[in-house]
């Protein structure tokens, strides 16, 4: 069972979600939501209440993967998303009140004795309410252009204790149909989740609580192909981070690669489906639109290698599919993100790095940062390997040479003899920073000279980044450190994964496993939060995040395998 105040109720393949609005506090009401509009809109459609003899009741929510149950002193109601556009409700002894969160043109109209249509123009969706048992009592007075209010009470019939109702999304014309019984629908959803769980990466038994939660979050956050999304897509959350960002998707793809390779490939390719002709990828996407004001770092070559290492699904045909898009993405950074033409690419904003407010940006932008060059060194190396697999030997040689040349330039440019630094593009002024981002080059492993790798490892081990819970993103002794400072302190899943992977490639297995255990123990206790307080392990921000879930599963699997 999960906490609905933190973990939304939804299911694989659906935009329907039930959760509280976090802005109203932990004790706020639950809402049926439509999450199709990204994080610009919370998507409330109906507020949920239990009622008895005309009065609203307090209730205790109990959330399982297949059903949300609201228990009161007088009875209970249960909710199950039996199909991607179908929410079924049943109650015993109590009624369910749906209070519409309406806009300027919203209305309700009676279709049949047991059926009402609610046109929710604000959410660009229609809802058909159909009672299978019981009755609908609608309070929806129409004034000029809209219903002044829309309140639907779903009640047991006068002589009965049970009510059963269906809410179905549609956009144009409703097609009358039959439905599974609530019990049959719940069984089908339970089987669907169980099949997902069985494909979830194995983790040590002591992390079973975390695995259950991570499996539910990743399963329930997948939406169907719709709008500009051409593939099933795992959102970052169904709380309020209801988009997919263009590096977050990589971690979800890697966690799926071993046992669900087709879905993993879909996650990886989502952004290449939308790639601009210049080669850049959008910052985020949802079913409605993509945001192009920013982008995210080029970890896609690094990711692709991990996909093909885990599954034969990434065939020569798949590599052919991705080779040119990955080439354009790489060349975009080298061509359009190097204003001073020094051969070192830059970030024009913290958002482009994924480390939005990192201290390497505290003196402004553009910034040349060693993590970006590191990712491109790896990406060009991967392009070389793909070109070789595709029989393009000349291109393979050129990519290998460019990778090696960028590595040489990167070391000459950023290494000061003790550590990597970040610099302002153009002036090459060193930016004083105690950010963990300056240690991300460890992802290069043994490609780095031994003396540089040794000092990087020493910095991670002894400098103070590694707390009892994992790797802080800003040194805790830094003047800029904040417990809830986003990228100025908290522990994040992606940075943990990148450094663990780098340590493994450097042969530092013991340290890699230590960091993995700290992270997994923290997430197993504190949940799959967006990030965590580095000094006490408390979950911060969005409490139901998929890339955290995916990294937890991958690191837990690493621990179990060792």
SULQUI-V48709 format. One record per backbone hydrogen bond with DSSP energy under -0.5 kcal/mol. CO is the residue of the C=O (numbers start at 1). NH is the residue of the N-H. If there is no record, write none. Layout:
co->(CO	CO)
nh->(NH	NH)
//
This chain:
co->(2	2	3	3	4	6	8	9	11	15	17	18	19	20	21	22	25	29	30	31	31	32	32	33	35	37	38	43	45	46	47	48	49	50	51	52	55	57	59	60	62	62	63	67	67	68	69	69	70	71	75	76	77	78	79	80	80	83	84	84	85	86	86	86	87	88	89	90	91	92	95	96	96	97	97	98	98	99	100	103	106	107	109	112	114	115	115	116	117	117	118	118	119	119	120	120	121	125	126	127	127	128	128	129	130	133	135	136	137	138	139	141	143	143	146	150	151	151	152	152	153	153	154	155	157	161	162	163	164	164	165	166	166	167	168	170	174	181	182	183	184	185	186	187	188	189	190	191	192	193	194	195	196	196	197	204	205	207	208	209	210	211	212	213	214	215	216	217	219	221	222	222	223	226	228	229	233	233	236	240	241	241	243	244	245	247	247	248	248	249	250	251	252	253	253	256	260	261	262	263	264	265	266	269	271	272	276	280	283	284	285	287	289	290	291	291	294	297	299	300	301	302	303	304	305	306	307	307	311	313	315	316	317	318	319	320	322	323	324	325	326	327	328	329	330	331	332	332	333	337	338	343	347	347	349	349	350	350	350	351	354	355	358	359	361	366	367	367	368	369	369	370	371	372	373	374	375	376	377	378	379	380	381	382	383	384	385	386	387	388	391	392	393	394	395	396	397	398	399	400	401	402	403	404	405	406	407	408	409	410	411	414	419	422	423	424	425	429	430	431	434	435	436	437	439	440	441	442	444	445	449	449	450	451	452	453	454	455	456	457	458	458	459	460	465	465	470	470	471	473	475	478	482	485	485	488	489	490	491	492	493	494	495	496	497	498	499	500	501	502	503	504	505	507	508	509	510	511	512	513	514	515	516	517	518	519	520	521	522	523	527	528	531	532	533	534	538	540	540	542	545	546	547	548	549	550	551	552	553	554	555	556	557	558	559)
nh->(4	63	6	7	20	8	10	18	14	35	33	9	31	22	24	25	28	21	48	19	33	45	46	17	38	40	41	34	101	32	99	30	97	57	95	55	52	50	61	71	64	69	2	64	69	79	62	71	77	60	72	92	70	90	68	82	88	86	15	16	169	82	83	88	167	80	165	78	163	76	51	98	154	49	99	100	152	47	102	106	147	119	117	115	131	111	112	129	109	119	120	127	107	121	123	125	124	120	170	118	129	130	168	116	166	164	155	138	153	140	151	148	145	146	143	100	139	153	98	154	137	155	96	135	160	93	157	91	132	133	89	130	168	87	128	126	176	185	186	187	188	189	190	191	192	193	194	195	196	197	198	199	199	200	200	207	208	211	212	213	214	215	216	217	218	219	220	221	222	235	13	14	233	229	230	226	223	235	546	242	237	243	236	285	249	250	251	251	252	253	254	255	256	256	257	260	264	265	266	267	268	269	270	273	274	275	279	276	246	291	244	228	286	292	283	284	283	299	303	304	305	306	307	308	309	310	310	311	314	315	319	320	321	322	323	324	326	327	328	329	330	331	332	333	334	335	336	337	337	346	341	345	366	367	352	353	353	354	355	354	356	358	361	362	364	425	347	369	423	372	373	374	375	376	377	378	379	380	381	382	383	384	385	386	387	388	389	390	392	391	393	396	397	398	399	400	401	402	403	404	405	406	407	408	409	410	411	412	413	414	415	421	416	431	368	428	427	424	432	422	475	438	439	440	442	443	444	445	447	448	452	453	454	455	456	457	458	459	460	461	462	463	463	466	467	472	467	472	492	436	478	481	485	487	488	482	473	473	532	496	497	498	499	500	501	502	503	504	505	506	508	507	446	509	512	513	514	515	516	517	518	519	520	521	522	523	524	525	526	527	529	545	540	491	537	469	533	530	531	530	549	550	551	552	553	554	555	556	557	558	559	560	561	562	562)
//
